Amino acid sequence: ERHFYIMKQNPSKPSAGEVKKPQLKSALGSYDKMPPNPLLSAYLDENQCRMFVDSMMEVKVKQGEVIMRQGDKGNNFYLVKEGTCEVNVQEADGTIQTRTIGAGGG
């Protein structure tokens, strides 16, 4: 099981072919449990990072579960709390680039 933080949830129901949105719970108080995130730290001081994470929602995702697909509307911001996430991007020439993001990544 993997744990992610999500900035906001799209309240609409998914239509056929869309990724089902997982159940969410508040991430309030989770900042100290989260690995450092260089991207957040580059733009926010520690107090701002804490407030940002506290405003997020936590979602647990099972291994192999799709979080989003290339081309989906970008209305969520994810941070990896625990585990890893594999990201596949299809380039214009059809090749697939794969990247693994670990805890603290986003």
C-alpha distances in whole Angstrom, upper triangle without the diagonal:
4,7,10,14,16,20,21,20,22,24,25,24,23,25,25,23,21,18,17,16,13,14,14,15,18,17,20,21,17,19,20,16,16,17,20,20,24,24,24,26,29,30,29,30,28,29,28,25,24,26,24,20,21,22,19,16,13,10,7,6,5,6,10,10,13,13,17,19,22,25,23,25,23,23,20,19,16,15,12,11,8,8,10,11,14,17,19,23,26,29,32,33,31,29,25,24,20,19,16,15,13,13,16,16,17
4,7,10,13,16,18,18,20,22,24,23,22,25,25,23,21,17,16,15,12,13,13,14,16,14,18,18,15,17,18,14,13,14,17,17,20,20,20,23,25,26,25,27,25,26,25,21,21,22,20,17,19,20,16,14,10,8,6,5,6,7,10,10,12,11,15,17,20,23,21,22,21,20,17,16,12,11,8,8,6,5,7,8,11,14,17,20,24,27,30,32,29,27,23,22,18,16,13,12,10,9,12,13,13
4,7,10,13,15,15,18,20,22,22,21,25,26,24,21,17,16,14,11,12,11,11,12,11,14,15,11,13,15,11,10,12,15,15,18,18,18,20,23,23,22,24,21,22,21,18,17,19,17,13,15,16,13,11,7,6,5,6,9,10,13,12,13,11,15,18,21,23,21,21,19,19,15,14,10,9,6,5,5,7,9,10,13,15,19,22,25,28,31,33,30,29,25,23,20,18,15,12,11,9,11,12,12
4,6,10,12,13,16,18,20,21,20,23,24,22,19,16,15,13,11,11,10,11,11,10,13,14,11,12,14,12,10,12,14,13,16,16,15,18,20,20,20,21,20,20,19,16,15,16,14,11,13,13,10,8,6,5,6,8,11,12,14,13,13,10,13,16,18,20,18,18,16,15,11,10,6,5,5,5,7,9,10,9,13,14,18,20,23,26,29,31,29,27,24,22,19,17,14,11,11,9,10,10,9
4,7,9,11,14,16,19,20,20,23,25,24,20,17,16,13,12,12,9,9,9,7,11,12,9,10,13,12,10,12,13,12,15,14,13,16,18,18,17,19,17,17,16,13,13,13,10,8,10,10,6,6,4,6,9,11,14,16,17,15,15,12,14,17,19,21,18,18,15,14,10,8,5,5,7,7,10,12,13,12,16,16,20,21,25,27,30,32,30,29,26,24,21,19,17,14,13,11,10,11,9
4,6,7,11,13,16,17,17,21,23,21,18,15,14,11,10,11,8,10,10,9,12,14,12,13,16,15,13,15,16,14,17,15,14,17,19,18,17,20,19,19,16,14,14,14,11,9,11,9,6,5,6,7,10,12,15,17,18,15,14,11,12,16,17,18,15,14,12,10,6,5,5,7,9,10,13,15,15,14,17,16,19,20,24,26,28,31,29,29,25,24,22,19,18,15,15,14,13,12,10
4,7,10,13,16,18,18,22,24,23,19,17,17,13,13,13,11,11,10,10,12,15,13,14,17,17,15,17,17,15,17,15,13,16,18,16,15,18,18,17,14,13,13,12,8,8,10,7,5,6,9,10,14,15,19,21,22,19,17,14,14,17,19,19,16,14,11,9,6,5,7,9,12,13,16,19,18,17,19,18,21,22,25,27,29,32,31,30,27,25,24,22,21,17,18,16,15,14,11
4,7,9,12,15,15,19,22,21,17,15,15,11,12,12,10,11,11,11,14,17,16,17,20,20,18,20,21,18,21,18,17,20,22,20,19,21,21,20,17,16,16,14,11,11,12,9,7,7,10,11,15,16,20,22,22,19,17,14,14,17,19,18,15,13,11,7,6,7,9,12,15,16,19,21,21,19,21,20,22,23,26,28,30,33,31,31,28,27,25,24,23,20,21,19,18,17,14
4,6,9,11,12,15,18,18,14,13,11,8,9,10,8,11,12,13,16,19,18,19,23,22,20,22,23,21,24,21,20,24,25,23,23,25,24,24,21,19,19,18,15,14,15,12,9,8,10,10,14,15,18,21,21,17,16,12,12,16,18,17,14,12,11,8,7,9,11,14,16,17,20,21,21,19,21,20,22,23,25,28,29,32,31,31,28,27,26,24,23,21,22,21,20,19,16
4,6,8,9,12,16,16,12,11,11,8,11,12,11,14,15,17,19,23,22,23,26,25,24,26,26,24,26,24,23,26,27,25,25,28,28,27,24,23,23,21,18,18,18,15,13,12,14,13,16,17,20,22,21,18,16,13,12,15,17,16,12,10,10,7,8,11,13,17,19,21,23,24,23,21,22,21,22,23,25,27,28,31,30,30,27,27,26,25,25,23,24,24,23,22,19
4,7,9,12,16,17,13,13,11,9,11,11,11,14,15,18,20,24,23,25,28,27,26,28,29,27,30,27,26,29,30,28,28,30,30,29,26,25,25,23,20,20,20,17,15,13,15,15,17,18,21,24,23,20,18,15,15,18,20,19,15,13,14,11,12,15,16,20,22,23,25,26,26,24,25,24,26,26,28,30,32,35,33,33,31,31,29,29,28,26,27,26,26,25,22
4,6,9,13,14,11,12,10,9,12,13,14,17,19,21,24,27,26,28,31,30,29,31,32,30,32,29,28,32,33,31,31,33,33,32,29,28,28,26,24,23,23,20,18,17,18,17,19,19,22,24,23,20,18,16,15,17,19,18,14,13,14,12,13,17,18,22,24,25,27,28,27,25,26,24,25,25,27,29,30,33,31,32,30,30,29,29,29,28,29,29,28,27,24
4,6,10,12,9,10,8,8,11,13,14,18,20,23,25,29,28,29,33,31,29,32,33,31,33,31,30,34,35,33,33,36,35,34,32,30,30,28,26,25,25,23,20,18,19,17,19,18,20,23,21,18,16,15,14,16,19,18,14,14,16,14,15,19,19,23,24,26,27,27,27,24,25,24,25,25,26,29,30,33,31,32,29,30,29,29,29,28,29,29,29,28,25
4,7,8,5,7,6,8,11,13,15,19,22,23,26,30,28,30,33,31,29,31,32,30,32,30,30,33,34,33,33,36,36,35,32,31,31,29,27,26,26,24,21,19,19,17,18,17,19,21,19,15,13,13,12,13,16,15,11,12,14,14,14,18,19,22,23,25,26,26,25,22,22,21,22,22,23,26,27,30,27,28,26,27,26,26,26,26,27,28,28,26,23
4,6,6,9,9,11,14,17,19,23,25,27,30,33,32,33,37,35,33,34,36,33,35,33,33,36,37,36,36,39,39,38,36,34,34,33,30,29,30,27,25,22,23,20,22,20,21,23,21,17,15,15,14,14,16,15,12,13,16,16,17,21,22,25,26,28,29,29,27,24,24,23,22,23,23,26,26,29,26,28,26,27,27,28,28,28,30,30,31,29,26
4,6,9,10,13,16,19,21,25,28,29,33,36,34,35,38,36,34,35,37,34,36,34,34,38,39,38,38,41,41,41,38,36,37,36,32,31,32,30,27,25,25,22,22,20,21,22,19,17,15,15,14,14,16,15,13,15,18,18,20,23,23,26,27,29,30,29,27,24,24,22,22,22,22,25,26,28,25,26,25,26,26,27,28,28,30,31,32,30,27
4,7,9,12,15,19,21,25,27,29,32,35,33,34,37,34,32,33,35,32,34,32,32,36,36,36,37,40,39,40,37,35,35,35,31,30,32,29,26,24,24,21,21,18,19,20,17,14,12,13,11,10,13,12,11,14,16,17,18,21,21,24,25,27,27,26,24,21,20,19,18,18,18,22,22,24,21,23,21,23,22,24,24,25,27,29,30,27,25
4,6,9,12,16,18,21,24,25,28,31,29,30,33,31,29,30,31,29,31,28,29,33,33,32,33,36,36,36,33,31,32,31,28,26,28,26,22,20,20,18,18,16,17,18,16,13,10,10,8,8,11,11,8,11,13,14,14,17,18,21,22,24,25,24,22,19,19,17,17,17,18,21,22,25,22,23,21,22,21,22,23,23,25,26,27,24,22
4,6,9,13,15,19,21,22,25,28,26,27,30,28,26,27,28,26,28,26,26,30,31,30,31,34,33,33,31,28,29,28,25,24,25,23,20,18,17,14,15,12,14,15,13,9,7,7,6,8,11,12,9,11,13,13,13,15,15,18,18,21,21,20,19,16,16,15,15,16,18,21,23,25,22,23,20,21,20,20,20,20,22,22,23,21,19
4,6,10,12,16,19,20,24,26,24,26,29,27,25,27,29,27,29,27,27,31,32,31,31,34,33,33,31,28,28,28,25,23,24,22,19,16,16,12,13,11,13,15,13,10,9,8,9,11,15,15,12,14,15,14,13,16,15,18,19,20,21,20,20,17,18,18,18,20,21,25,27,29,26,26,23,24,22,23,22,21,23,23,24,22,20
4,7,9,13,15,17,20,23,21,23,26,24,22,24,26,24,27,25,24,28,29,28,28,31,30,29,27,25,25,24,21,19,20,18,15,12,12,9,11,10,13,15,15,11,10,8,9,12,15,16,12,13,13,12,11,13,13,16,16,18,19,19,19,16,18,18,19,20,23,26,28,30,28,28,25,25,23,22,21,20,21,21,22,20,18
4,6,10,13,15,18,21,19,21,24,21,20,22,24,23,26,25,24,27,29,28,28,30,29,28,26,24,23,23,21,18,19,18,14,11,10,7,8,7,10,13,13,10,10,8,11,14,18,19,16,16,16,14,12,14,13,15,15,16,16,17,17,15,17,18,20,22,24,28,30,32,30,29,26,26,23,22,21,19,20,19,20,20,18
4,7,11,13,16,18,17,20,22,20,20,22,25,24,27,26,24,28,30,29,28,30,28,27,26,23,22,22,20,17,17,16,13,9,9,6,8,9,12,15,16,13,14,12,15,18,21,22,19,19,18,16,14,15,14,16,16,16,17,18,19,18,20,21,23,25,28,31,34,36,33,33,29,29,26,25,23,22,21,20,21,21,19
4,7,9,12,15,14,17,19,17,17,20,22,21,24,23,22,25,27,26,25,26,24,24,22,20,19,18,16,14,13,12,10,6,6,5,8,10,14,17,18,15,15,13,15,19,22,23,19,19,18,15,13,14,12,14,14,14,16,18,19,18,21,21,24,26,29,32,34,37,34,34,30,29,27,25,23,21,20,18,19,19,18
4,6,9,12,11,14,17,15,15,19,21,21,24,23,21,24,27,26,24,25,23,22,21,19,17,16,15,13,11,11,9,5,5,7,9,13,16,19,21,18,19,16,19,22,25,26,23,22,20,18,15,15,14,14,15,14,16,18,20,20,23,24,27,29,32,34,37,39,37,36,33,32,29,27,25,22,21,19,19,20,19
4,5,9,9,12,14,14,14,18,19,19,23,22,19,22,24,23,21,22,20,18,17,16,13,13,12,10,8,8,7,4,6,9,12,15,18,22,23,21,21,18,20,24,26,27,24,23,21,18,15,15,14,14,15,14,16,19,21,21,24,25,28,30,33,35,38,40,39,38,34,33,30,28,26,22,21,18,18,19,18
4,6,5,8,11,10,10,14,15,16,19,19,16,18,21,20,18,19,16,15,15,13,10,10,10,7,5,7,6,5,5,9,12,15,18,21,23,21,21,18,20,24,26,27,24,23,21,18,15,14,12,11,12,11,13,17,19,19,22,23,27,28,32,34,37,39,38,36,33,31,28,26,23,20,18,15,15,16,16
4,6,8,10,11,12,15,16,17,20,20,17,19,22,21,18,18,15,13,13,12,9,9,10,7,4,7,7,8,9,13,15,19,22,24,27,24,25,22,24,27,29,30,27,26,23,20,17,16,15,14,16,13,16,20,22,22,26,27,30,32,35,37,40,43,41,40,36,34,32,29,26,23,21,18,17,19,18
4,6,7,8,10,14,15,16,19,20,17,18,21,21,17,17,14,12,13,12,8,9,11,8,6,9,10,11,11,15,17,20,23,25,28,26,27,24,26,30,31,33,30,29,26,23,20,18,17,15,16,13,16,20,22,23,27,28,31,33,37,39,41,44,42,41,37,35,32,29,27,23,21,17,16,19,19
4,6,5,6,10,12,13,17,17,15,16,20,19,17,16,13,13,14,11,8,10,11,7,7,10,9,10,9,12,14,17,20,22,24,23,24,21,23,27,29,30,28,27,24,22,18,16,14,12,12,9,12,16,18,19,23,24,28,30,33,35,39,41,39,38,34,32,29,26,23,19,17,14,13,15,16
4,5,5,8,9,11,14,15,12,12,16,16,13,13,10,10,11,8,5,8,9,6,7,10,10,12,11,15,16,19,22,24,26,25,25,22,24,27,29,30,28,27,24,22,18,16,14,11,12,10,13,16,18,20,23,24,28,29,33,35,38,40,39,37,34,31,28,25,22,19,16,13,11,14,14
4,6,8,9,12,15,17,14,14,18,18,15,14,11,11,13,10,8,12,12,10,10,14,14,15,14,17,18,21,23,25,27,26,27,24,27,30,31,33,31,30,27,26,22,19,17,14,14,11,13,17,19,21,24,26,30,31,35,37,40,42,41,39,35,32,30,26,23,20,17,13,12,15,17
4,7,9,12,15,17,15,16,19,20,18,17,14,15,16,13,11,14,14,11,11,15,14,14,12,15,15,18,20,21,24,23,24,22,25,28,29,32,29,29,26,25,21,18,16,13,12,8,10,13,16,18,22,24,27,30,33,35,39,40,39,37,33,30,27,24,21,18,15,11,10,14,16
4,6,8,12,13,12,13,16,17,15,15,12,14,14,11,10,13,12,9,11,14,12,13,11,14,14,16,19,20,22,22,22,20,22,25,26,28,26,26,23,22,18,15,13,9,8,6,8,12,13,15,19,20,24,26,30,32,35,37,35,33,30,27,24,21,18,14,12,8,7,10,12
4,6,10,12,11,11,15,16,15,15,13,15,16,12,12,15,14,12,14,17,15,16,14,16,16,18,20,20,22,22,23,20,23,25,26,29,27,27,24,23,20,16,14,10,9,7,8,11,12,15,18,19,23,25,29,30,34,35,34,32,28,25,22,19,16,13,10,6,5,8,11
4,6,9,8,8,11,13,12,12,10,13,13,10,11,14,13,11,14,17,16,18,16,18,19,20,23,23,25,25,24,22,24,26,26,29,27,27,23,23,20,16,14,10,10,10,12,14,15,16,19,20,24,25,29,30,33,35,34,32,29,25,23,19,17,13,11,8,5,8,11
4,6,6,6,9,11,10,12,11,14,13,9,11,14,12,11,14,16,15,17,16,18,19,20,22,22,24,23,23,20,21,23,23,25,24,24,20,20,17,13,12,8,9,10,12,14,14,15,17,18,21,22,26,27,30,32,31,29,26,23,20,17,15,12,10,9,5,6,8
4,6,5,6,9,10,11,11,15,14,11,14,16,14,14,17,19,18,20,19,21,22,23,25,25,26,26,25,22,23,24,24,26,25,25,21,22,19,15,14,11,12,13,16,17,16,17,19,18,22,22,26,26,29,31,31,29,26,22,21,17,16,13,12,11,8,8,9
4,5,5,7,9,11,12,15,13,10,14,15,13,13,17,17,16,19,19,20,22,22,25,25,26,25,23,20,21,22,22,23,22,21,18,18,16,12,12,10,12,14,17,18,17,17,18,17,20,20,24,24,27,29,29,27,24,21,20,17,16,13,13,13,9,8,8
4,5,6,6,8,9,11,9,7,10,11,9,10,13,14,13,16,17,19,21,22,25,26,27,26,24,21,21,24,23,24,23,22,18,18,15,12,12,10,12,13,17,19,18,18,20,20,23,23,26,27,30,32,32,30,27,24,23,19,19,15,15,13,10,10,9
4,5,5,6,7,10,9,7,10,13,11,12,15,16,16,19,20,22,24,25,28,28,29,29,27,24,25,27,27,28,27,26,22,22,19,16,15,13,15,15,18,20,20,21,23,22,25,26,29,29,32,35,34,33,30,27,25,22,20,17,16,15,11,12,12
4,6,8,10,13,11,10,14,15,14,15,18,19,19,22,22,24,26,27,30,30,31,30,29,26,26,27,26,27,27,25,22,22,20,16,17,15,17,18,21,23,22,22,23,22,25,25,28,28,30,33,33,31,29,26,25,21,21,18,18,17,13,13,13
4,7,10,12,9,9,13,13,12,14,17,17,17,21,22,24,26,27,31,31,32,30,29,25,25,27,26,27,26,24,20,20,18,15,16,15,18,19,22,24,23,23,25,24,26,26,29,29,31,34,34,33,30,27,26,23,23,20,20,19,15,15,14
4,7,8,5,6,9,10,9,11,14,14,15,19,20,23,25,27,30,31,32,31,29,26,26,28,28,29,27,25,22,21,19,16,16,15,18,18,22,24,24,24,26,25,28,28,31,32,34,37,37,35,33,30,28,25,24,21,21,19,15,15,15
4,6,5,6,9,10,10,12,14,15,17,20,22,25,27,29,32,33,34,33,32,29,29,31,31,32,31,29,25,24,22,19,19,17,19,19,22,25,25,26,28,28,31,31,35,35,37,40,40,38,36,32,31,28,26,23,22,20,16,17,17
4,5,5,6,9,10,11,12,14,16,19,20,23,25,27,30,31,33,32,31,28,29,32,32,33,31,30,26,25,22,19,19,16,18,17,20,23,24,25,28,28,31,32,35,36,39,41,41,39,36,33,31,27,26,22,21,18,15,17,17
4,5,5,6,9,10,10,12,15,18,19,23,25,28,31,32,34,33,32,28,30,32,33,34,32,30,26,24,22,19,19,17,19,18,22,25,26,27,30,30,33,33,37,38,40,43,43,41,38,35,33,30,28,24,23,20,17,19,19
4,5,5,6,9,10,11,13,16,18,21,24,26,30,31,33,31,30,26,27,30,30,30,28,26,23,21,19,16,17,15,18,18,21,24,25,25,28,27,31,31,34,35,37,40,40,39,36,33,31,28,27,23,22,20,16,17,17
4,6,5,6,8,10,11,14,15,19,21,23,26,28,29,28,27,23,24,27,27,28,26,25,21,20,17,14,14,12,15,14,18,21,21,22,24,24,28,28,32,33,35,38,37,36,33,30,28,25,23,19,19,16,12,14,13
4,5,5,6,9,10,13,14,18,20,23,26,28,29,28,27,24,25,29,29,30,28,26,23,21,18,16,15,13,15,14,17,21,22,23,26,26,30,30,34,35,38,41,40,38,35,32,30,27,25,21,20,16,14,16,16
4,6,5,6,9,12,14,18,21,23,27,29,30,28,28,24,25,28,29,30,27,25,22,20,17,15,15,14,17,16,20,23,24,24,27,27,30,31,34,36,38,41,40,39,36,33,31,28,27,23,22,19,16,18,17
4,5,5,7,10,13,16,19,21,25,26,28,26,25,21,22,25,25,26,24,22,18,16,14,11,12,11,14,14,18,21,21,21,24,24,27,27,31,32,34,37,36,35,32,30,28,25,24,20,20,17,14,15,13
4,5,5,8,9,13,16,18,22,23,25,23,22,19,20,24,25,26,23,22,19,17,13,11,10,9,12,11,14,18,19,19,22,22,25,26,30,32,34,37,36,35,31,29,27,24,22,18,17,14,12,13,12
4,5,8,10,13,16,19,23,25,27,25,24,21,23,26,28,28,25,24,21,18,15,14,13,12,14,13,17,20,21,22,25,25,29,30,33,35,37,40,39,38,35,32,30,27,25,21,20,17,15,17,16
4,7,10,13,17,19,23,25,27,24,24,20,21,24,26,26,23,21,18,15,13,12,13,13,15,15,18,21,22,22,25,25,28,29,32,34,36,39,38,37,34,32,30,27,26,22,21,19,17,18,16
4,7,10,13,16,19,22,23,20,20,16,18,21,23,23,20,19,16,13,10,9,9,10,12,12,15,18,19,18,21,21,24,25,29,31,33,36,35,34,30,29,26,24,22,19,19,16,15,15,13
4,7,10,13,17,19,21,18,18,14,16,20,22,23,20,19,16,14,11,10,10,10,12,12,14,17,18,17,21,21,24,25,29,31,33,36,34,33,30,29,26,24,22,19,18,16,15,16,14
4,7,10,13,16,18,16,16,13,16,19,22,23,20,20,18,16,12,11,9,9,10,9,11,14,15,15,18,19,23,24,28,30,33,36,33,32,29,27,25,22,20,17,16,14,14,15,14
4,6,10,13,15,12,13,10,13,17,20,21,18,19,17,15,12,12,10,10,10,10,11,13,14,13,16,17,20,23,26,29,31,34,31,30,27,25,23,21,19,16,16,14,15,15,14
4,7,10,12,10,12,10,14,17,20,23,20,21,19,18,15,15,12,12,10,10,10,11,12,12,15,17,20,23,26,29,32,34,31,30,26,25,22,20,18,16,15,13,15,16,15
4,7,8,6,8,8,12,15,18,20,18,19,18,18,15,15,12,12,11,11,10,10,11,10,12,14,17,20,23,26,29,31,28,27,23,22,19,18,15,14,14,14,16,15,15
4,6,5,9,10,13,16,19,22,20,22,21,21,18,18,15,16,13,14,12,10,11,11,13,15,17,21,23,27,30,31,28,27,23,22,19,18,16,15,15,15,18,18,18
4,6,9,11,14,16,19,22,20,23,22,23,20,19,16,16,13,14,12,10,9,9,10,13,15,19,21,25,28,29,26,24,20,20,16,16,13,14,14,15,18,17,17
4,6,9,12,13,16,19,18,21,21,22,19,19,17,17,15,17,15,12,11,9,9,12,13,16,18,22,25,26,22,21,18,18,15,15,13,14,15,17,20,18,18
4,6,9,11,15,17,16,18,18,19,17,17,15,16,14,16,15,13,12,10,11,12,13,16,19,22,25,26,23,22,19,19,16,16,15,15,16,17,19,18,17
4,6,7,11,13,12,15,15,16,14,15,13,15,14,17,16,15,13,10,10,10,11,13,16,19,22,23,20,20,16,17,14,15,14,14,16,17,19,17,16
4,7,10,12,10,12,12,12,10,11,10,12,12,14,15,14,12,9,10,10,12,14,16,19,22,24,21,21,18,17,15,15,14,13,15,16,17,15,13
4,7,9,7,9,9,11,10,11,10,13,14,17,18,17,15,11,11,10,10,11,14,17,19,21,19,19,16,16,15,15,15,14,17,18,19,16,13
4,6,6,9,10,12,12,14,13,16,17,20,21,19,17,13,12,9,9,9,11,14,16,18,15,16,13,14,13,14,15,16,19,20,21,18,15
4,6,9,10,13,13,14,15,17,18,22,23,21,18,14,13,9,8,7,8,11,12,15,13,13,11,12,12,14,15,16,19,21,22,18,16
4,6,8,12,13,15,16,19,21,24,25,24,22,18,16,13,12,10,10,12,13,16,14,16,14,15,16,17,19,19,23,24,24,21,18
4,6,9,10,13,14,17,19,22,24,23,21,17,16,14,13,12,13,16,17,20,18,19,17,17,18,18,19,19,22,23,23,20,17
4,6,8,11,14,17,20,23,25,25,22,19,19,16,16,15,16,18,19,22,21,22,20,20,20,20,21,20,23,24,23,20,17
4,6,8,10,14,17,20,22,22,20,17,17,15,15,14,16,18,19,23,22,22,20,19,19,18,19,18,20,21,20,17,13
4,7,10,14,17,19,22,23,21,18,19,17,18,18,20,22,23,26,25,26,23,22,22,21,21,19,21,21,20,18,14
4,6,10,13,15,18,19,18,15,17,15,17,17,20,22,24,27,26,26,23,22,20,19,19,17,18,18,17,15,11
4,7,10,13,16,17,16,14,16,14,17,17,20,22,24,27,26,25,22,21,19,17,17,14,15,15,13,11,8
4,7,9,12,13,12,11,13,12,15,16,20,22,25,27,26,25,21,19,17,15,14,11,12,11,10,9,6
4,6,9,11,10,10,13,13,17,18,22,23,27,29,27,26,22,20,18,15,13,9,9,8,7,6,4
4,6,7,7,8,11,12,16,18,22,24,27,29,27,25,22,19,16,13,11,8,6,5,5,5,6
4,7,9,10,14,16,19,22,25,28,31,33,31,29,25,23,20,17,14,10,8,5,6,8,9
4,7,9,13,16,19,22,26,28,32,33,31,29,25,23,19,16,13,10,7,5,8,10,12
4,7,10,13,17,20,23,26,30,31,28,26,22,20,16,14,10,9,6,6,10,10,12
4,7,10,13,16,20,22,26,27,25,22,19,16,13,10,7,6,4,6,10,9,11
4,6,10,13,16,19,23,24,22,20,16,14,10,8,6,5,6,9,11,9,10
4,7,10,13,16,20,21,18,16,12,10,7,6,4,6,9,12,14,11,11
4,7,10,13,16,18,15,14,10,8,6,5,6,7,11,14,15,12,11
4,7,10,13,14,12,10,6,6,5,7,9,11,14,17,19,15,14
4,6,10,11,9,8,5,5,6,9,12,13,17,20,20,17,15
4,7,8,6,6,4,6,9,12,15,17,21,24,24,20,19
4,5,5,5,6,7,11,13,17,19,22,25,26,22,20
4,5,7,9,11,14,17,21,22,26,29,29,25,23
4,6,9,11,15,18,21,24,27,30,31,27,26
4,6,10,13,16,19,22,26,29,30,26,24
4,7,10,13,17,19,23,26,27,24,23
4,6,10,13,16,19,23,24,20,20
4,7,10,13,17,20,21,17,17
4,7,10,13,17,18,15,15
4,6,10,13,14,11,12
4,6,10,12,9,11
4,7,8,6,7
4,6,6,8
4,5,8
4,7
4
